[in-house]
Amino acid sequence: MKLANKIAMITGAGSGMGKAAAILFAKEGARVAAVDVNEAQVKETAAAIAAAGGHAIAIRADVSKSDDARRMVEETAAKFGPPAGVYNNAGIEGDSNYIANMTEEQFDHVIAINLRGVFLGMKYALPHMVKAGGGSIINQASIAGMIAVKGGAAYSASKAGVIALTRVAALEYGRYNIRVNAICPGAIETPMAQRIRKGEPPKPRALNRISVFGRMAEADEIAKVALFLASDDASFATGAPFVIDGGWTIS
Ligand SMILES: NC(=O)c1ccc[n+]([C@@H]2O[C@H](COP(=O)([O-])OP(=O)(O)OC[C@H]3O[C@@H](n4cnc5c(N)ncnc54)[C@H](O)[C@@H]3O)[C@@H](O)[C@H]2O)c1
């Protein structure tokens, strides 16, 4: 098992990629603190882990709120011990609007969750990780942080910010044996992707544009990358944006 006896805290664990990662990390031996603003959903994740014989707790927290972010780390540490793996995955798509039509509230809301949420997750976890002697932080970015998406000013800016934060954190905390990496997924079939498509099935032409394989990824295909980054297999990986996009951005 790749994470035997390790403690992992995963935000946005009530759905999509966070849920897939929580289940996979637990299967690989980790004790998992599953965090989400949606209490019912994150309890379901923890229950699924327990039903499979794993160890998990569910924590309701809004990652954009300082008090919640501090508490999610403290509850994890109190229940299991300091987290050795932190996956700051929670995020929202926000409203799509061209810049002149995007309200300041729409912009700020996305930045608060996607960017400040990652900052707060690191800010409160890092002291525990330093004291524990090291660990791995994984921040969820997106290829939208590298390429432009019409209507996605706030989202793209937030994800580019996550990549920048990741690099700074890697530089600052390498000496404490803490690795910090970002995952940049392409198009992944999750409830978020389904909301963006307004429940419609993906169109074949669109699928061919967003991946050389002509398909979206399953959440589990990203969870496996998170598992690699959380595990000792990734011992020399830090400060890097890991693009997992089925070839979307190669042309
Ligand atoms: N789906 C994609 O194609 C795609 C592509 C690139 C990046 N991403 C990113 O991956 C991450 C996960 O996305 P997903 O597709 O699994 O989405 P999802 O909507 O299925 O899951 C996101 C989870 O985050 C939770 N969440 C939202 N705001 C929160 C907050 N303030 N505090 C705590 N939890 C909160 C939601 O309740 C939900 O359970 C996001 O950061 C997203 O931006 C998604």
Ligand as a Chemical Component Dictionary entry (heavy atoms), coordinates in Angstrom:
data_LIG
# 
_chem_comp.id                   LIG 
_chem_comp.type                 NON-POLYMER 
_chem_comp.pdbx_formal_charge   0 
_chem_comp.three_letter_code    LIG 
# 
loop_
_chem_comp_atom.comp_id 
_chem_comp_atom.atom_id 
_chem_comp_atom.alt_atom_id 
_chem_comp_atom.type_symbol 
_chem_comp_atom.charge 
_chem_comp_atom.model_Cartn_x 
_chem_comp_atom.model_Cartn_y 
_chem_comp_atom.model_Cartn_z 
_chem_comp_atom.pdbx_ordinal 
LIG N1  N1  N 0  -14.053 18.753 -13.759 1  
LIG C1  C1  C 0  -13.119 19.269 -14.503 2  
LIG O1  O1  O 0  -13.102 19.108 -15.745 3  
LIG C2  C2  C 0  -11.993 20.078 -13.875 4  
LIG C3  C3  C 0  -10.894 20.415 -14.679 5  
LIG C4  C4  C 0  -9.829  21.084 -14.123 6  
LIG C5  C5  C 0  -9.835  21.401 -12.782 7  
LIG N2  N2  N 1  -10.912 21.090 -12.004 8  
LIG C6  C6  C 0  -10.827 21.428 -10.582 9  
LIG O2  O2  O 0  -10.846 20.241 -9.814  10 
LIG C7  C7  C 0  -11.410 20.485 -8.530  11 
LIG C8  C8  C 0  -12.517 19.487 -8.251  12 
LIG O3  O3  O 0  -13.500 19.650 -9.244  13 
LIG P1  P1  P 0  -14.628 18.571 -9.576  14 
LIG O4  O4  O 0  -14.771 18.586 -11.043 15 
LIG O5  O5  O -1 -14.349 17.315 -8.856  16 
LIG O6  O6  O 0  -15.883 19.362 -8.969  17 
LIG P2  P2  P 0  -17.153 18.932 -8.098  18 
LIG O7  O7  O 0  -18.071 20.103 -8.163  19 
LIG O8  O8  O 0  -17.648 17.593 -8.510  20 
LIG O9  O9  O 0  -16.540 18.815 -6.628  21 
LIG C9  C9  C 0  -16.063 19.942 -5.952  22 
LIG C10 C10 C 0  -16.322 19.779 -4.475  23 
LIG O10 O10 O 0  -15.806 20.948 -3.809  24 
LIG C11 C11 C 0  -16.742 21.348 -2.828  25 
LIG N3  N3  N 0  -16.595 22.777 -2.532  26 
LIG C12 C12 C 0  -16.971 23.818 -3.301  27 
LIG N4  N4  N 0  -16.739 24.971 -2.659  28 
LIG C13 C13 C 0  -16.198 24.644 -1.461  29 
LIG C14 C14 C 0  -15.742 25.398 -0.354  30 
LIG N5  N5  N 0  -15.827 26.732 -0.338  31 
LIG N6  N6  N 0  -15.224 24.746 0.720   32 
LIG C15 C15 C 0  -15.160 23.382 0.736   33 
LIG N7  N7  N 0  -15.597 22.608 -0.284  34 
LIG C16 C16 C 0  -16.101 23.241 -1.374  35 
LIG C17 C17 C 0  -18.100 21.028 -3.432  36 
LIG O11 O11 O 0  -19.109 20.954 -2.431  37 
LIG C18 C18 C 0  -17.826 19.701 -4.124  38 
LIG O12 O12 O 0  -18.076 18.612 -3.267  39 
LIG C19 C19 C 0  -11.837 21.947 -8.550  40 
LIG O13 O13 O 0  -10.830 22.735 -7.945  41 
LIG C20 C20 C 0  -11.946 22.258 -10.031 42 
LIG O14 O14 O 0  -11.778 23.645 -10.297 43 
LIG C21 C21 C 0  -12.000 20.432 -12.520 44 
# 
loop_
_chem_comp_bond.comp_id 
_chem_comp_bond.atom_id_1 
_chem_comp_bond.atom_id_2 
_chem_comp_bond.value_order 
_chem_comp_bond.pdbx_ordinal 
LIG N1  C1  SING 1  
LIG C1  O1  DOUB 2  
LIG C1  C2  SING 3  
LIG C2  C3  SING 4  
LIG C2  C21 DOUB 5  
LIG C3  C4  DOUB 6  
LIG C4  C5  SING 7  
LIG C5  N2  DOUB 8  
LIG N2  C6  SING 9  
LIG N2  C21 SING 10 
LIG C6  O2  SING 11 
LIG C6  C20 SING 12 
LIG O2  C7  SING 13 
LIG C7  C8  SING 14 
LIG C7  C19 SING 15 
LIG C8  O3  SING 16 
LIG O3  P1  SING 17 
LIG P1  O4  DOUB 18 
LIG P1  O5  SING 19 
LIG P1  O6  SING 20 
LIG O6  P2  SING 21 
LIG P2  O7  DOUB 22 
LIG P2  O8  SING 23 
LIG P2  O9  SING 24 
LIG O9  C9  SING 25 
LIG C9  C10 SING 26 
LIG C10 O10 SING 27 
LIG C10 C18 SING 28 
LIG O10 C11 SING 29 
LIG C11 N3  SING 30 
LIG C11 C17 SING 31 
LIG N3  C12 SING 32 
LIG N3  C16 SING 33 
LIG C12 N4  DOUB 34 
LIG N4  C13 SING 35 
LIG C13 C14 SING 36 
LIG C13 C16 DOUB 37 
LIG C14 N5  SING 38 
LIG C14 N6  DOUB 39 
LIG N6  C15 SING 40 
LIG C15 N7  DOUB 41 
LIG N7  C16 SING 42 
LIG C17 O11 SING 43 
LIG C17 C18 SING 44 
LIG C18 O12 SING 45 
LIG C19 O13 SING 46 
LIG C19 C20 SING 47 
LIG C20 O14 SING 48 
# 
